Amino acid sequence: MAQVSNDAMERKPKIKKDGVKPHIVTFIASIILTIIAFMATAYEVIPAGFTVPFIIILAIVQAAFQLLVWMHMDQKGHEFARVGIVTGSAVVLVTIIAFVTTLW
């Protein structure tokens, strides 16, 4: 009968070893998103009513980049952190909706 080693029984988080390339691409993408947001507001390229939603959309995209690449949320073993981020985001969203509906 074949013996199963202890190493095979242990579960370790899988770590991607892609190197530096994803970090550089994400950094450049973040800089480009920041420049787009600045240009959109400084030169009034987009309509005034869509400026804030446009910047919020860019911020969400940039936060997703940073969570996935810089904070490694795309790897296994980060379930607790994911639950905390989703819960915190839900609380923030409910709070914003509550304040907007009560003040307007």
N, C-alpha and C positions, 0 to 999 in steps of 0.2 A: 504494500500500500504506500502511496505517495504521502510524504509529510508536507504539511502546510507551514510555512515559516511565519514567524510573528510579524515580519515586515509586510507580508501580504494581507494580514488581518487588520492592520492599522490603516485608518483613513486619514490622509493628509490633504489639506486644501491644494487644489490644482493651481499652480502659478504659471501664467503665460510668460514665456521668455522671448518676447518680441524685440527686445533691445530698446534703443533710444528713439527709433523712428516714430512710434505713436505719440510719444511725449512732444516731440518737435512739431509734428503735424497739428496736434491739439493746441500747442502754444501759439502757433501761427494762426490757426483758425480763431482762437480767442482774441488775438490782436486785430484780425480782420473784422470780427463781429463788433469789437469796440470802435473801430474806425467807422464802420457803417452806421452805428448808432450816433456817433458824434456828427458825421456828415449829414445824416438825416435831420438832426435837430439844428445844427449850425446854419445850414444852407436852406432850410425849410423845403426839402425835397418832397416830403410826403405831406398830405393834408394835416392840419392842426388837430383834428379830432382823432386821427389814427396814430399820432406820434407816441403817446403813452402805451397803447397796446402793442405797437411795433417794437418799442424798446423792451417791454416785458417779454415778448416772444423771443427776442434776441438773448435776453438774460436767461430764460429757461433753457434755450439751446446751449448756451455757454456753460450753465450749471450742470447740464447733463454731460457735456464733454468732460468737465472737471471731475465729476463723480465717477465716470466710467474709466477714465485714463489715469488721473492723478491719484484718486482715492481707491482705485481697483475694485469698484463695486460690481464689475462684470465677472469677477472670479468667485468661485465657490468658497464657502466659509465665512461669508459676510452677511448672513441672513439676519442676525440681530441688528446690525447697523442699517440694513435695508428697511426693516420694520420700523425702526426709530425715525428714519428719514421720511417714510411714507406717513407715519402717524403725525409727525411734526408738521409736514406739509398740509395734511388734512385739517389740523387745528388752525394753522395760519389761514387757510382758505375759508374755513367757517367763520373765523374772526373777521376777516376782510368783508365777507358777504354780510355779516351781521352789522358791522359799522356802516357799510355803504347803504344798506336798506333802512337803517334807523336814522341816518343823517340826511338822506335825500328824501 
